[in-house]
Amino acid sequence: MRLELFEPVGTARTSSRAVISFGDCELDCGELHVSFAEVTRGLLERLRPKVVFSPLVHRDFDTAELAERLEECGFTGLYCAIADQVSFPGLVRADVQGLAPNIHFELIVLKEAHSRVN
């Protein structure tokens, strides 16, 4: 997981603007690595991220598990899952929103899935 801080320390506002990314999501900025297991209410309260990015599926977790963890920890920001292809993106969105209704969820699909009809 990576933490990207976009607001300098010591600004008038006390809330940090942060992006947390998991797994293979790479962003170019300063970074702090923590594991999925380290995502706790305390960590999120301290960092106050506005946006979380993750791959749709990772070897240690999937989007549903991360959404549930974020919801349990009180996260109410934007959570974006990224995938190369998804056959049924509407189902993924509905499933995640059902599991974590207080989080704004977006699915970013990099390549359009093509269904084959024989």
C-alpha positions as CSV (number, residue, x, y, z in Angstrom):
1,M,0.0,0.0,0.0
2,R,1.3,3.5,-0.8
3,L,0.3,6.8,0.8
4,E,0.5,9.9,-1.2
5,L,0.3,13.3,0.6
6,F,-0.8,16.2,-1.5
7,E,-1.1,18.9,1.2
8,P,2.0,20.1,3.0
9,V,2.3,19.6,6.7
10,G,1.5,22.7,8.7
11,T,-1.2,24.1,6.5
12,A,-4.1,25.9,8.0
13,R,-6.4,22.9,7.5
14,T,-5.8,20.0,9.8
15,S,-7.1,17.3,7.5
16,S,-4.6,15.6,5.3
17,R,-5.4,15.1,1.6
18,A,-4.1,11.6,1.0
19,V,-4.4,8.8,-1.5
20,I,-3.8,5.3,-0.4
21,S,-3.1,2.7,-3.0
22,F,-2.8,-1.1,-2.6
23,G,-1.1,-3.9,-4.5
24,D,0.1,-3.2,-8.0
25,C,-1.4,0.4,-8.2
26,E,1.6,2.7,-8.6
27,L,1.4,6.5,-8.2
28,D,4.3,8.9,-8.6
29,C,4.9,10.7,-5.3
30,G,6.3,10.1,-1.8
31,E,5.2,6.7,-0.5
32,L,4.6,4.8,2.7
33,H,4.1,1.0,2.4
34,V,1.7,-0.8,4.8
35,S,0.0,-4.2,4.4
36,F,-3.7,-4.9,4.0
37,A,-3.7,-6.2,7.5
38,E,-2.4,-2.9,8.8
39,V,-5.5,-1.0,7.5
40,T,-7.2,-0.1,10.8
41,R,-9.5,2.6,12.1
42,G,-6.5,4.2,13.8
43,L,-4.5,4.4,10.6
44,L,-7.4,5.9,8.7
45,E,-8.2,8.4,11.4
46,R,-4.6,9.5,11.6
47,L,-4.1,9.8,7.8
48,R,-7.7,10.8,6.8
49,P,-7.3,9.7,3.2
50,K,-9.8,11.2,0.6
51,V,-9.2,8.5,-2.0
52,V,-8.2,4.8,-1.9
53,F,-7.0,2.9,-5.1
54,S,-6.6,-0.8,-5.4
55,P,-6.5,-3.5,-8.1
56,L,-9.9,-5.3,-8.4
57,V,-8.2,-8.5,-7.4
58,H,-4.9,-8.9,-5.5
59,R,-3.2,-12.0,-4.1
60,D,-3.9,-10.8,-0.5
61,F,-7.5,-9.4,-0.9
62,D,-10.2,-8.5,-3.4
63,T,-12.2,-5.3,-3.8
64,A,-15.1,-6.6,-1.7
65,E,-12.8,-7.4,1.3
66,L,-11.1,-4.0,1.1
67,A,-14.4,-2.2,0.8
68,E,-15.7,-4.0,3.9
69,R,-12.6,-3.2,5.8
70,L,-12.7,0.5,4.8
71,E,-16.4,0.7,5.8
72,E,-15.7,-1.0,9.2
73,C,-12.9,1.5,9.8
74,G,-15.2,4.5,9.1
75,F,-13.8,5.5,5.7
76,T,-16.3,7.6,3.8
77,G,-14.2,8.9,0.9
78,L,-13.7,7.7,-2.7
79,Y,-12.6,4.1,-3.3
80,C,-11.5,3.3,-6.8
81,A,-10.7,-0.3,-8.0
82,I,-8.7,-0.7,-11.2
83,A,-8.9,-3.6,-13.6
84,D,-7.8,-4.4,-17.1
85,Q,-11.0,-6.0,-18.1
86,V,-14.4,-6.7,-16.3
87,S,-17.1,-8.7,-18.0
88,F,-20.0,-7.3,-15.8
89,P,-18.9,-3.9,-14.3
90,G,-22.4,-3.1,-13.1
91,L,-22.5,-6.2,-11.0
92,V,-19.2,-5.4,-9.4
93,R,-20.3,-1.8,-8.6
94,A,-23.6,-3.0,-7.1
95,D,-21.9,-5.7,-5.0
96,V,-19.4,-3.3,-3.6
97,Q,-22.0,-0.5,-2.9
98,G,-24.1,-3.1,-1.2
99,L,-21.2,-4.1,1.1
100,A,-20.0,-0.6,1.8
101,P,-22.9,1.9,1.3
102,N,-21.1,4.8,3.0
103,I,-18.2,4.7,0.6
104,H,-18.3,6.3,-2.9
105,F,-17.1,3.5,-5.1
106,E,-15.8,3.7,-8.7
107,L,-14.6,1.0,-10.9
108,I,-11.9,2.0,-13.4
109,V,-11.7,-0.4,-16.4
110,L,-8.7,0.1,-18.5
111,K,-9.7,-2.1,-21.5
112,E,-13.2,-2.8,-22.6
113,A,-14.2,-6.5,-22.4
114,H,-15.4,-8.0,-25.6
115,S,-17.9,-10.8,-25.3
116,R,-17.8,-13.5,-27.9
117,V,-21.0,-14.9,-29.3
118,N,-20.6,-18.1,-31.3
